[in-house]
Amino acid sequence: MLASPSKNYLIDGFPRALEQAKYFEQNVFEAQQVLFYEVPKEVMLERCLKRAEASGDAKRSDDSAETLQKRVQTYVDQT
């Protein structure tokens, strides 16, 4: 951001927790707008499973339905 000054930035997937947001605003810049897409947990899980299937050889060893459900729940709890 410092190397490419602009009036606007879109930071995808950040922050994921309130503490990250507070740190960013205290040390970088105060957010002017926030986009939040509300998606049912079932849809998030389905998309994660499809991404895991599409990864082929690059598939993560922990891309199981059980692990992905835990990741989605962590996202819901912390975001």
Legacy VTK file of the C-alpha trace (Angstrom):
# vtk DataFile Version 3.0
C-alpha trace
ASCII
DATASET POLYDATA
POINTS 79 float
0.000 0.000 0.000
2.869 2.330 0.746
4.580 1.410 -2.519
1.434 2.081 -4.574
-0.398 4.985 -2.979
-4.063 5.213 -3.842
-7.207 6.698 -2.405
-8.940 3.318 -2.252
-7.984 -0.271 -1.551
-9.949 -3.486 -1.483
-8.399 -5.985 0.903
-9.936 -9.390 0.259
-10.545 -11.640 3.270
-9.219 -9.199 5.855
-9.716 -8.745 8.698
-10.815 -12.121 9.944
-10.916 -11.144 13.590
-11.774 -7.985 15.497
-8.228 -7.645 16.863
-6.839 -7.579 13.307
-9.268 -4.804 12.399
-8.346 -2.770 15.464
-4.630 -3.173 14.790
-5.036 -2.156 11.150
-7.002 0.960 12.017
-4.568 1.980 14.764
-1.410 1.361 12.721
-2.306 1.717 9.048
-5.521 3.526 8.216
-9.103 3.788 9.412
-11.511 1.792 7.255
-13.978 3.922 5.323
-16.259 1.091 4.176
-16.587 -2.622 4.744
-18.107 -5.212 2.425
-19.518 -8.261 4.150
-21.184 -11.016 2.184
-23.533 -13.070 4.307
-23.529 -16.661 3.084
-25.205 -19.658 4.755
-22.750 -22.079 6.386
-23.951 -24.868 4.107
-23.025 -22.834 1.025
-19.589 -21.969 2.453
-18.924 -25.629 3.167
-20.069 -26.664 -0.311
-17.796 -24.062 -1.945
-14.817 -25.138 0.181
-15.379 -28.786 -0.724
-15.565 -27.914 -4.435
-12.352 -25.905 -4.126
-10.691 -28.873 -2.444
-11.843 -31.202 -5.244
-10.612 -28.793 -7.913
-7.176 -28.553 -6.304
-6.206 -31.964 -7.673
-2.570 -32.723 -6.832
-2.314 -29.502 -4.829
-5.111 -30.644 -2.527
-4.395 -30.024 1.114
-4.303 -33.106 3.267
-6.752 -31.491 5.692
-9.430 -30.637 3.115
-11.889 -33.140 4.520
-15.549 -32.311 5.157
-14.970 -32.504 8.917
-11.982 -30.153 8.849
-13.736 -27.740 6.521
-16.765 -27.643 8.838
-14.427 -26.652 11.677
-12.856 -23.944 9.499
-16.262 -22.545 8.587
-17.308 -22.547 12.248
-14.091 -20.765 13.222
-14.803 -18.175 10.536
-18.348 -17.670 11.864
-17.132 -17.413 15.457
-14.282 -14.997 14.804
-15.399 -12.821 11.914
LINES 1 80
79 0 1 2 3 4 5 6 7 8 9 10 11 12 13 14 15 16 17 18 19 20 21 22 23 24 25 26 27 28 29 30 31 32 33 34 35 36 37 38 39 40 41 42 43 44 45 46 47 48 49 50 51 52 53 54 55 56 57 58 59 60 61 62 63 64 65 66 67 68 69 70 71 72 73 74 75 76 77 78
